[in-house]
């Protein structure tokens, strides 16, 4: 039998899912993350899930991993000391940056500008110049390069980034500097902007290349460490890493280009959500992934996640293709607090994390968290993660009691309800960012809720957004790992090609697109994927001539059939997207192409969809007990169900709690959940019956 193993490392838990590709049978494990060395928690989870399946690690054909190592390196400021080589005259490229300051109108007053990842004293200029069309204006002075590299060596740089002006048009000078660096700085990893991001705009290219160099040593060490622990000698196990765009690349490629895996973890959740939404018969969805530290949301149309061209990690924005995920500091571990200045209750973004965790974990945490509030309200069972964590209700009440005292609310339950209401509003705001503020009505979408804490808050988010049904997939706590296990290898090739439409023809643009497709196929060929199984998609970045930004537009390559309809189809697509985003068109302005992009994807894995046995509407056979929960200002009786015993067609009327190993689902009064034959729970208001 063939097994695929998906692993997702979160801030609090590490999730593992093992899938039998033949039968569709899955096994899951959830264990505490180990921030000091993530590979420890990963290996522990892998061993647990393999024991459940009765197999050894060597029986796993592929390990597919969503990792936050690159992200954490930047957030924690623990990357390498980076040296930057630029063209003469461009030494302050990172310091100048872009004139954008977060924080609204007064942001420039209160925003502390972060230090660049490559310090000015570690930035050097070399004599060279490439023109915008790729011509050599000033030859590269190799003696000057060696002198500057020796200076960086004396500075103790641990990684080198090279970003020369216009290198996207001609990489010859950067390539030569890389060769010289191998001689002058042996053992120091080198990132070339012409390989990391061969696109126009020197600042974005420079910061992305520097970010790649900054995290490269740590990511490379992690990949080597994980591969050494996870691969049994003599086995044929392959290790793949999930990219920010939801595709897979080999661990070696990820180590060379770690900037492409910055949003690896959140992308896995979106891929998994799409998989289960498709099984349940829904194509348009909002995804809502609430973990222990943060909540990630995204929008999917026709089973295709919206893809962005930027990835933001903390204050850093880099140019890297990624699923358009928005993140807020709202998770089960988010800490509730009452600032002395405002005396208003706040929740997050600070988190208790995995250590010490919420007060209810009994591991030393004393600050009130969202999890503690859920415990006080009776929404959570006595144990989490299959018994790994026993919840201490008294300690949760004591922690939430500090909020009651600070806000002068009348009861601990009222304080807990306030915490839940605020965190729900925070997450609702994130969902509006990917829907309403992008021109979409959330009522036209289903809401897929997952993550360890997502199903607890899903029904409330459905009420706030009007997105129905709320879909809770099977094993929602390990859905990111499921996404890792059900995606495919992907390669991308991009080229900047600034041309007005009047300077293009269908034939010339088609030839350029096909050339990029050929380059994108290289990744799949390296993995031995037959060419007839490659799926090619094209995208172009367009703007009106004179605009300072672009909009990505999908390309229908069949429209470029020699009849002149190709460019016209791009005009119409761009205008429609521009009107949706900004509500106006510049009808007298000529359209302009900026960049072209081709993506090659391998076949989806042969993971069989699972189906659960059918039953009637009556769900009493799955009922395990009754409990008291606090909702709408009062204690009410709620039935508790074991999700593993629910059958397809069963209906669960709220108020109810549905428990499983890795998550808990809350069904509110005046709502009901139907069990789909794929195993997903579909929650709707009673009045929609």
BELGI-V886375 format. One record per backbone hydrogen bond with DSSP energy under -0.5 kcal/mol. CO is the residue of the C=O (numbers start at 1). NH is the residue of the N-H. E is the energy in kcal/mol with one decimal. If there is no record, write none. Layout:
# BELGI-V886375
CO NH E
CO NH E
This chain:
# BELGI-V886375
2 21 -2.4
3 61 -1.7
3 62 -1.2
4 6 -0.5
4 19 -3.0
5 64 -3.2
6 17 -2.6
7 66 -3.1
8 10 -0.6
8 15 -3.0
11 354 -0.7
12 33 -2.3
13 10 -2.4
13 15 -0.5
14 31 -2.3
15 8 -2.8
16 29 -2.4
17 6 -3.1
18 27 -2.3
19 4 -2.2
19 21 -0.8
20 24 -2.4
21 608 -0.5
25 20 -2.9
27 18 -3.2
29 16 -2.7
31 14 -3.7
34 37 -1.3
37 40 -1.9
37 41 -0.7
38 42 -2.2
39 43 -2.6
40 44 -2.1
41 45 -2.3
42 46 -2.4
43 47 -2.5
44 48 -1.9
45 49 -2.3
46 50 -2.0
47 51 -1.8
48 52 -1.8
49 53 -1.6
50 54 -0.9
50 55 -2.4
51 54 -0.6
56 59 -1.9
57 60 -1.6
59 3 -0.5
59 61 -0.5
61 238 -2.1
62 5 -2.7
62 64 -0.5
63 65 -0.5
63 240 -3.1
64 7 -2.5
65 67 -0.6
65 242 -2.7
66 9 -1.7
67 265 -0.6
68 72 -3.1
69 73 -2.0
70 74 -1.4
71 75 -2.6
72 76 -2.7
73 78 -2.1
74 77 -0.7
80 82 -0.7
81 158 -3.1
81 159 -1.5
83 161 -3.1
84 86 -0.5
84 124 -2.9
85 163 -2.6
86 126 -2.2
87 90 -2.3
90 93 -1.5
92 96 -2.6
93 97 -1.9
98 100 -2.2
104 107 -1.6
106 109 -1.5
106 110 -1.2
107 111 -2.3
110 112 -0.7
111 113 -0.7
117 82 -0.6
117 119 -0.5
119 122 -1.3
120 123 -1.7
122 84 -2.3
124 86 -2.7
126 88 -1.9
126 128 -0.7
127 141 -2.1
129 137 -2.2
129 138 -2.1
131 134 -1.9
135 131 -3.6
135 137 -0.7
138 129 -2.0
140 142 -1.0
141 145 -1.9
142 146 -2.3
143 147 -2.0
144 148 -2.4
145 149 -2.5
146 150 -2.0
147 151 -1.6
148 152 -2.1
149 153 -2.1
150 154 -2.0
151 155 -1.1
152 157 -1.6
153 156 -1.4
158 189 -0.6
159 83 -2.6
160 191 -2.8
161 85 -2.4
162 193 -2.7
164 167 -1.7
165 130 -0.6
166 169 -1.6
166 170 -0.8
171 175 -2.8
172 176 -2.0
173 177 -2.2
174 178 -2.2
175 179 -1.7
176 180 -2.3
177 181 -2.7
178 182 -1.5
179 183 -0.8
180 183 -0.8
180 184 -2.6
181 185 -3.1
185 188 -1.9
187 189 -0.6
189 160 -2.8
190 192 -0.5
191 162 -2.7
192 195 -1.6
192 196 -2.7
193 197 -2.5
197 199 -2.5
198 496 -0.8
201 205 -2.1
202 206 -2.4
203 207 -3.0
204 208 -1.8
204 319 -0.5
205 209 -2.0
206 210 -2.7
207 211 -2.3
208 212 -2.0
209 213 -2.1
210 214 -2.6
211 215 -1.8
212 216 -1.1
213 217 -0.7
214 80 -2.9
215 219 -2.6
216 220 -2.8
217 221 -2.2
218 222 -2.2
219 223 -2.7
220 224 -2.4
221 225 -2.5
222 226 -3.1
223 227 -2.8
224 228 -2.1
225 229 -1.6
226 230 -3.2
227 231 -1.7
230 232 -0.6
232 235 -2.4
238 63 -3.3
238 240 -0.6
239 251 -1.7
240 65 -2.5
241 249 -2.1
243 246 -1.7
244 323 -2.8
247 243 -3.9
248 490 -2.6
249 241 -3.2
250 254 -2.3
251 255 -2.0
252 256 -1.4
253 257 -2.2
257 260 -1.7
258 261 -2.0
259 262 -0.9
260 244 -3.0
261 264 -1.6
263 267 -1.9
264 268 -1.4
265 268 -0.6
265 269 -1.1
266 270 -1.6
267 271 -2.2
268 272 -2.3
269 273 -2.4
270 274 -2.3
271 275 -1.9
272 276 -1.9
273 277 -2.5
274 278 -2.2
275 279 -1.4
276 280 -1.8
277 281 -0.6
277 282 -2.9
278 281 -0.9
283 285 -0.5
283 303 -2.8
284 446 -2.1
285 300 -2.9
286 448 -3.2
287 298 -1.3
288 290 -0.7
288 450 -2.5
289 291 -0.6
289 296 -2.6
290 453 -2.1
290 454 -1.2
291 332 -2.7
292 333 -2.9
294 291 -2.5
295 328 -2.1
296 289 -2.9
297 326 -2.5
298 287 -2.6
299 306 -2.1
300 285 -2.1
301 304 -2.3
303 305 -0.6
304 301 -2.1
306 324 -3.3
308 322 -2.1
309 320 -0.5
311 313 -0.5
311 318 -2.8
313 316 -2.2
316 313 -3.0
318 311 -2.8
318 320 -1.0
322 308 -3.4
323 325 -2.1
326 297 -2.4
328 295 -2.4
328 330 -2.4
331 334 -1.6
332 371 -2.7
333 352 -2.6
334 370 -1.3
335 348 -2.7
337 339 -0.5
337 346 -2.9
339 343 -2.8
344 339 -0.7
346 337 -2.7
350 335 -2.7
352 357 -1.7
356 365 -0.5
358 361 -1.5
358 363 -0.5
359 362 -1.8
360 392 -2.8
367 359 -0.7
368 336 -2.8
369 373 -2.0
370 374 -2.3
371 375 -2.2
372 376 -2.5
373 377 -2.0
374 379 -2.4
374 380 -0.7
375 378 -1.3
377 630 -2.2
382 391 -3.0
384 387 -0.8
384 388 -0.6
384 389 -2.0
385 388 -1.1
389 384 -2.9
391 393 -0.8
392 396 -1.8
393 397 -2.5
394 398 -2.1
395 399 -2.1
396 400 -2.6
397 401 -1.9
398 402 -0.6
399 402 -1.2
399 403 -0.5
400 403 -0.9
400 404 -1.7
401 405 -2.2
402 406 -1.9
403 407 -2.1
404 408 -1.3
404 409 -1.1
411 415 -1.8
412 416 -2.5
413 417 -2.5
414 418 -2.0
415 419 -2.0
416 420 -2.3
417 421 -2.7
418 422 -2.2
419 423 -2.3
420 424 -2.2
421 425 -1.9
422 426 -2.3
423 427 -2.0
424 428 -2.3
425 429 -2.1
426 430 -1.3
427 431 -2.1
428 432 -2.0
429 433 -1.3
430 434 -1.1
431 435 -0.8
432 437 -2.7
435 438 -1.5
435 440 -2.9
436 439 -1.7
440 442 -0.6
441 444 -2.3
442 445 -1.7
446 286 -3.0
446 448 -0.6
447 449 -0.7
447 471 -3.1
448 288 -2.7
449 473 -0.6
450 290 -2.1
451 455 -0.7
452 664 -0.6
453 456 -0.8
453 457 -0.9
454 457 -1.1
454 458 -1.1
455 459 -0.5
455 666 -1.5
457 461 -2.1
458 462 -2.2
459 463 -1.8
460 464 -1.9
461 465 -2.4
462 466 -2.5
466 468 -0.7
469 447 -2.1
469 471 -0.6
470 472 -0.6
470 683 -2.9
471 449 -2.6
471 473 -0.6
472 681 -2.5
473 476 -0.6
475 478 -1.5
476 451 -2.9
476 479 -1.2
478 482 -1.6
479 483 -2.7
480 484 -2.1
481 485 -1.7
482 486 -0.9
483 486 -0.8
484 487 -0.7
488 248 -2.0
489 602 -2.8
491 600 -2.8
493 598 -2.6
495 596 -2.6
497 499 -0.8
499 593 -3.3
500 503 -2.0
501 504 -1.5
505 509 -2.2
506 510 -2.4
507 511 -2.1
508 512 -1.8
509 513 -2.5
510 514 -2.5
511 515 -1.8
512 516 -1.9
513 517 -2.1
514 518 -1.9
515 519 -1.5
516 520 -2.4
517 521 -1.7
519 522 -1.0
520 523 -0.8
520 524 -0.6
521 525 -2.5
522 526 -2.3
523 527 -0.9
524 529 -2.3
525 528 -1.9
528 530 -0.6
530 533 -1.9
531 534 -1.5
534 536 -0.5
535 601 -2.6
537 599 -2.9
538 555 -2.2
539 597 -2.4
540 542 -0.6
540 553 -3.0
541 594 -2.7
541 595 -0.9
542 551 -2.8
543 592 -3.0
544 547 -2.6
551 542 -2.3
553 540 -2.6
555 538 -0.6
555 557 -1.0
556 559 -1.8
557 560 -1.2
559 561 -1.6
559 565 -0.5
565 569 -2.0
566 570 -1.6
567 571 -2.1
568 572 -2.2
569 573 -2.1
570 574 -2.7
571 575 -2.7
572 576 -2.2
573 577 -2.1
574 578 -2.9
575 579 -2.5
576 580 -1.9
577 581 -2.3
578 582 -2.9
579 583 -1.9
585 587 -0.9
586 589 -1.7
590 545 -3.4
591 501 -2.4
592 543 -1.8
593 499 -2.1
594 497 -3.0
595 541 -2.6
596 495 -2.2
597 539 -2.5
598 493 -2.3
599 537 -2.5
599 601 -0.5
600 491 -2.8
601 535 -2.7
605 607 -2.0
606 608 -0.7
613 648 -2.8
617 651 -3.0
619 622 -1.8
620 623 -1.3
622 642 -2.6
625 640 -3.1
627 638 -3.2
629 631 -0.7
629 636 -2.8
631 634 -1.2
634 631 -2.7
636 629 -2.6
638 627 -2.7
639 657 -2.6
640 624 -3.0
640 625 -1.2
641 643 -0.7
641 659 -2.9
642 645 -1.8
643 646 -1.3
647 650 -2.1
648 615 -2.8
650 675 -2.3
651 653 -0.5
652 673 -2.8
654 670 -0.6
655 639 -1.2
656 667 -2.9
657 641 -3.0
657 659 -0.6
658 665 -2.9
659 643 -2.5
661 386 -1.2
663 660 -1.4
665 658 -2.7
665 667 -0.5
666 668 -0.6
667 655 -0.7
667 656 -2.2
668 671 -1.1
670 686 -2.7
671 654 -3.0
672 684 -2.5
673 652 -2.9
674 676 -0.7
674 682 -2.9
675 649 -3.0
676 679 -2.2
677 612 -2.2
680 676 -3.1
681 472 -2.6
681 683 -0.6
682 674 -2.6
683 469 -0.5
683 470 -2.4
684 672 -2.5
685 688 -1.8
686 689 -2.0
